[in-house]
Amino acid sequence: MITGAGSGIGRALAQRLSRLGSPVAIADIDEAGLEKTAASLSGPVLRRVLDVRDATDQLRFAGEVRAWLPDKLAAVFNNAGVAVASSVRDAVPEDDDWLIDINFRGVVNGTRAFLPILLEQDEGVIVNTSSVFGLVGMPYQSAYCASKFAVRGFTDALRQELRGTGVRAVNVHPGGVTTNIARNARVRKDPEGLGRTKEQMAAQFEAVTLTSPDKAAEIIHRGVERGKARILVGPDAYMFDALARVAPTHYYWVIERLQARLRARQKETAG
Ligand SMILES: NC(=O)c1ccc[n+]([C@@H]2O[C@H](COP(=O)([O-])OP(=O)(O)OC[C@H]3O[C@@H](n4cnc5c(N)ncnc54)[C@H](O)[C@@H]3O)[C@@H](O)[C@H]2O)c1
């Protein structure tokens, strides 16, 4: 089962798992995106328009998935997520709540809805998508970082509770992946005061991404198969993780310089 399967990493995961012969239950709030994903799959697929914020509907969906599956439920990918770019000072509470309801509460809802199925089987994996922004704090990403740190804490706590059962809980920390996340973000104004449009900011984000959705899906799938508890996606994710450990209060000094270099490289290529 994969949420947020109408685009990006979720779609690539559905395509990979389906290609490898697994039936996939895919959910997304975006019906058109979901249809496009479903059309790209050749194996059995259960598609479901779902808002991950709706705990009752997640529970209903879990029942549908269980009834539909010919065999055990192998994995639950709570992957759906959104972004907001804003300074803390100018934050619009409604935008931050929207993000936290999807990125954090959506993961909690999905975990609670599907966990009983896995526990009953005494087998399976809950795979929750955090981010490298669940490892370090980044300027103008306060709500996003808070939601992704929350996913990490929630999933780590769950992992300890599951000791002694056949069920596992996994945190995924992607670095930059070339998806629609920045284009789907809520941005009221350029938080850095540079007057950039949302389109320009999305292009800058894409210029510093190092991993394709297909590659991300491969890394996540292989990590789950290998029994990892936390999966870092992309070379930048390893860098963020190392920096957070060796320079827990000064990592941004390095990240800022790296970002400036990547942006300059993008300008050179564009020019
Ligand atoms: N792209 C990156 O660089 C990156 C980095 C770290 C973490 N992530 C995380 O990876 C996950 C997947 O994001 P992506 O990059 O593929 O982005 P994406 O925008 O391409 O896909 C996200 C999908 O989630 C769906 N979605 C949004 N709100 C929803 C809701 N309320 N209910 C159900 N579905 C909803 C969207 O419709 C979309 O199809 C997210 O949790 C994101 O935070 C992405």
The ligand as a MOL file (V3000), in Angstrom:
LIG
                    3D

  0  0  0     0  0            999 V3000
M  V30 BEGIN CTAB
M  V30 COUNTS 44 48 0 0 0
M  V30 BEGIN ATOM
M  V30 1 N 11.2410 15.3290 -3.3980 0
M  V30 2 C 12.1070 15.4890 -2.4150 0
M  V30 3 O 13.1690 16.0890 -2.5890 0
M  V30 4 C 11.8030 14.9350 -1.0450 0
M  V30 5 C 12.8250 14.9870 -0.0790 0
M  V30 6 C 12.5650 14.4670 1.1730 0
M  V30 7 C 11.3330 13.9260 1.4730 0
M  V30 8 N 10.3570 13.8960 0.5150 0 CHG=1
M  V30 9 C 9.0660 13.3220 0.8780 0
M  V30 10 O 8.7420 12.2900 -0.0300 0
M  V30 11 C 7.3240 12.1240 -0.0590 0
M  V30 12 C 6.8300 12.0740 -1.4970 0
M  V30 13 O 6.9810 13.3590 -2.0640 0
M  V30 14 P 7.3860 13.6080 -3.5960 0
M  V30 15 O 8.6960 14.2820 -3.5830 0
M  V30 16 O 7.1970 12.3890 -4.3980 0 CHG=-1
M  V30 17 O 6.3190 14.7520 -3.9720 0
M  V30 18 P 5.1440 14.8220 -5.0520 0
M  V30 19 O 4.5170 16.1620 -4.8610 0
M  V30 20 O 5.6510 14.4810 -6.4060 0
M  V30 21 O 4.1430 13.6730 -4.5630 0
M  V30 22 C 3.4100 13.7820 -3.3600 0
M  V30 23 C 2.0400 13.1690 -3.5710 0
M  V30 24 O 1.3010 13.2760 -2.3310 0
M  V30 25 C -0.0460 13.5710 -2.6580 0
M  V30 26 N -0.7670 14.1910 -1.5520 0
M  V30 27 C -0.6610 15.4650 -1.0900 0
M  V30 28 N -1.5540 15.6760 -0.1150 0
M  V30 29 C -2.2290 14.5230 0.0690 0
M  V30 30 C -3.2800 14.1290 0.9340 0
M  V30 31 N -3.8150 14.9880 1.8270 0
M  V30 32 N -3.7380 12.8550 0.8580 0
M  V30 33 C -3.2260 11.9880 -0.0510 0
M  V30 34 N -2.2480 12.3050 -0.9100 0
M  V30 35 C -1.7470 13.5680 -0.8410 0
M  V30 36 C 0.0680 14.5330 -3.8320 0
M  V30 37 O -1.1570 14.6180 -4.5410 0
M  V30 38 C 1.2030 13.8980 -4.6280 0
M  V30 39 O 0.7140 12.9870 -5.5910 0
M  V30 40 C 6.7500 13.3000 0.7720 0
M  V30 41 O 6.4510 12.8600 2.0800 0
M  V30 42 C 7.8950 14.2710 0.8020 0
M  V30 43 O 7.8370 15.1450 1.9210 0
M  V30 44 C 10.5690 14.3860 -0.7220 0
M  V30 END ATOM
M  V30 BEGIN BOND
M  V30 1 1 1 2
M  V30 2 2 2 3
M  V30 3 1 2 4
M  V30 4 1 4 5
M  V30 5 2 4 44
M  V30 6 2 5 6
M  V30 7 1 6 7
M  V30 8 2 7 8
M  V30 9 1 8 9
M  V30 10 1 8 44
M  V30 11 1 9 10
M  V30 12 1 9 42
M  V30 13 1 10 11
M  V30 14 1 11 12
M  V30 15 1 11 40
M  V30 16 1 12 13
M  V30 17 1 13 14
M  V30 18 2 14 15
M  V30 19 1 14 16
M  V30 20 1 14 17
M  V30 21 1 17 18
M  V30 22 2 18 19
M  V30 23 1 18 20
M  V30 24 1 18 21
M  V30 25 1 21 22
M  V30 26 1 22 23
M  V30 27 1 23 24
M  V30 28 1 23 38
M  V30 29 1 24 25
M  V30 30 1 25 26
M  V30 31 1 25 36
M  V30 32 1 26 27
M  V30 33 1 26 35
M  V30 34 2 27 28
M  V30 35 1 28 29
M  V30 36 1 29 30
M  V30 37 2 29 35
M  V30 38 1 30 31
M  V30 39 2 30 32
M  V30 40 1 32 33
M  V30 41 2 33 34
M  V30 42 1 34 35
M  V30 43 1 36 37
M  V30 44 1 36 38
M  V30 45 1 38 39
M  V30 46 1 40 41
M  V30 47 1 40 42
M  V30 48 1 42 43
M  V30 END BOND
M  V30 END CTAB
M  END
